[in-house]
Amino acid sequence: MIVEEKVEGEESSFQAFCDGKSLIALPETRDYKRAFDGDKGPNTGGMGSFKGRANLLPFMTSETQEKEVEIVNKIFNLMKKQGTGNELRGVPYYVAFIHTAEGPKILENNSRPGDPEIINILPLLKDDFVDICFKMIEGNLTKAETYRKASVVTYKAPPSYGGYKDAFPDKVDREEIGKPVDLVGAYKLGKKLEEEIRIYPASMELRNNEAYALTSRTVAVVGIGDTIRDSRELSLKGINAIEGGALWARSDIASSEHIQKSVEHMEMLRRKSR
């Protein structure tokens, strides 16, 4: 028998480092799975994500984050008691939570970092990530502090990804399909704004010293700022500096309108539960 429950709420991504003994919860992030603006179109691997200046997302409370940690620690402790002799190390938990009127519930649980959500966090770590990895291996990781900054990730993808070419045939420059992707402008911008923009090539390959898009998400741009709005503007600047390959991106990742809608939705759900 298959039992299904329709759950209404707002999603967050919980991630944690682990040294085999305990979990170090990382700042909360929000992923955008749907392909197109307005959360429309098919599900994808994630078209972008954001992290707020604080460790919470705008629609969350400290109590809901504490509940997430409690839920994941319960799973972790149960797995430790299985007696296999193996210890969980690395990023054993990337948990998609949905925040409902009754509190957070698990949608999915993965033993890996979130993509793209981990990209929001790694540039903000105060300690060298390699040092953190060694501490996880040695079993003595006690903390993983991040700078008090916001970050926004936006992906550019080829026209075949997410069904974009079929959904928006008039927006695709057919002559650009299959041509090299030019990252020079984005890298120049990243070098100029060294602490604010990062460029991460993804599904690409080099042919005769030129970069070409493959079939999945092509390149991610991270904007880092004091606010989500500042970070979003920086991410979009980097995205707009990438040319060629008929690449496309969502334009509403971490938009003020989308975030406010999430906040209002959670406030309505909490009122219902009282």
N, C-alpha and C positions, 0 to 999 in steps of 0.2 A: 504494500500500500504506500502510495506517495502522499505525503501531507505537505500542503503548501499554505503559506500565510502571506497575505499582502501587507507589507509594512510601509508606512508613510513617514517620511522624515528627510533629514539632510545627511549627506555622506561626509565622512572624514577618513583619513588614512593614518593609522597608527603604526609606527615602526619602532624597533628597539634593537640596541646592541646587546650582546649576551656573551659572558665569559664562562659559561657553564654553571655558574653558581647563582647569578642574579641577572635581572633585566635592567637595562638603562633606557628608559623611555625617551624618545626623541621628540622634537616639536611636532605639533599636528600640522598636517597638510591637507589640501583639497584637490582632487583630481577631476579632470573633465574628460569623461569617457566618450561622449557622443561626438560624432565627426564635425558637425556644423554649428554655427552660431545659434544661440537660443536653445542649446541642448537638443538639437534635432539631428536626424540621420542615424546611421547604424553605430553600434558600439565599436570602439577602436582600442588600441593599446593605451590610449591617453593622449590627447592633443595639447595638454598643458596642465599646470598645477600652480598652486600658490601657498605661501606660508606667511602668516602675519608677523608683525614685529614681536609680539609676545609669543609664548609657546602654545597658546590656544587659538582656534579659529574664531572669527567674530560672532558666530552663532552658538558657540559653546560656552559652558560655565566650568569653573574649576571642579565642581562636583561631578560633571559628566566625564571630565578627563580622569579623575580619580577612579570612577567606575570602570572606565576602559582599562586602566592599569590593573585594577582588581580582577577583571575578567581574564585578561591575558596571563596574569601571574597564576591564576587558578589552573589554566591549561598547562602552563610551564611546570608547575609543581606536580601535577598529575603525571606528566611525561617523565619527570625526574624519578618518580616512584615506580616506573615500569621495570626497573632493575636490569636494563640492558648493558649498563656499564658505560654507555656512550653519553657524552655531555654535549648539550647544544651550545654552539659558539658561532659568533658572526652576527648575521641578521636572520634569526630563526622565525621572526614574526613581522610580517607586514599584513596587518589586519584591516580590512575594509569594514568600518562600522557605519551603521545608519542610526542616527539619533532620532528617536521616536518620542511620543508623549509619555511612554513608560520608561524611557531611558535608552542608552545605547545597546544595539543588538549587532551581532556579527553577521555580515553578508558573505564574506569569504576570508580564508586564512591561508597565507602563503609563506613558504620558508625561503625568502629572498627579499632584497630591497624592492621598494616600489619604483615603478618606472612610469612617469618621470619623477615621482615625489622625492626620491632620495637626492635628486639633483638640486632640489630646493635647499637641502640641508648640508651636504658635503662642503660647499664653498664657505659656509658660515661656522664650521668647526673651529674652535680656538686652538685645539691641539692638532698636530700633524696626524692625518688619517692612518699613516703607516704605524705610528706609535700606538694609536688606538687598537689597530689590528694585532700588534704584538701583545698588548695587554690582554686582549680577548683570548689569544692563544695561551698565554701564561696563566690565565685565570685570575687576574688581579685588576680588572677594570672597575673602577669605583664611580667614575663620572665621565660625561661627554658634554662639555659646555659649548654653547653656541653664542655668537655675537647677537646682540639685540637688534636684529635687522629683519626686514621683510624681503621676500624673494618671489619672483614670478618666472615660471618656465613656459615658453611657447615653442611648439614644434612647427616646422615646415615639412610638408610631405609632397610626394609626387601626385599627379592628377588621378592616377589609378587607385590611390589609397583612399579607403573610406567611401568609395563610390562617388568621389567628387566630380570626376569627368562626366559621369552619366547624369548626376543631379544638376550640375551647372555647366552645360556644354558651352554656353555663350561666354563664360568667364575664363575658359581655358585657351591660352595662346598655343594653338596646335603647332605652330612653327618652332616653339621653344621646347616641345616634348623631345626628350632624348639628347638635348644639348647639354654641355658642361654646366655645372653649378659654380657660380663665382662667389667665393667666400671672402675675397680680398677686402671689400668694403666693410664687411662685418668685423673682420679681424682688426682692421685699422681703427674702427670705432671702439672695439674692445681694448685695444692698446691705449687709446686716448683716455678711455674711462676704465682704467685697469681694475679698480676695486668695485665697479658697478655693473659691468657686462662681461659675461663669459659665453664662449661659443663652444658647443659640443657636437661635432660631426657624429652621425649615427649610421643609418643605412646608406653608405656611400662606398665607392671604390675608386681607386686611381687608375687612369688609363693614359699613358704617355704624358704623365705629370699634370693631368687635368682630372678634376673631381666630377664624378657622375652619380646621380641618384639611383638607388636600387628600388625595390618595391615597397619598402616600409617607410617609417618616418625618417626623414633625411637628416635634419639638423635641429638641435635644440639651442635656444638662446635664453640665458638666465639674466634677469635684471635684478639688481640688489640695491635696496634703498631704505630710507627710514620709514616709509609707509608702503602699503600695498599699491596705492595709486602711483607713487614714484617708480616703484619696481616694475609695474606694468608698462609704463611709458618707456622705460629703458629697454625692456624685453622687446617691445614692438619696434623700437628704433633699430635694434639689432636685426630683427626679422626683416624689416623693410630694406635693410642694406644688403641682403642676400639676393642675388639675381640668377636667372637662368633656370633651365629645367622645368619651366612651367609650374614651379612649386606654389603651394597655397598654405594658408594657416587660418585658424580661427582668430577672429578679431576681438572676441569678448572674454578671453581668459582673464579671470580676476577683475572683471569690470565692476564698478561701483554699483551698477544696477543689479547685477547678478548677486553680489554679496548682500545687498540690502534685502533682496527678495528672500534669500536664505534666512536672514535674521528675522524678518517678519513671519516667515513660515514657522520657524521654531517657536517664536513667541505665541503664535496662534495655537500650536500643538500643546504647549505648556499650559495655556489657559484652559484648554479642553480637559486636561488631566486633573485640574484642581477640583 
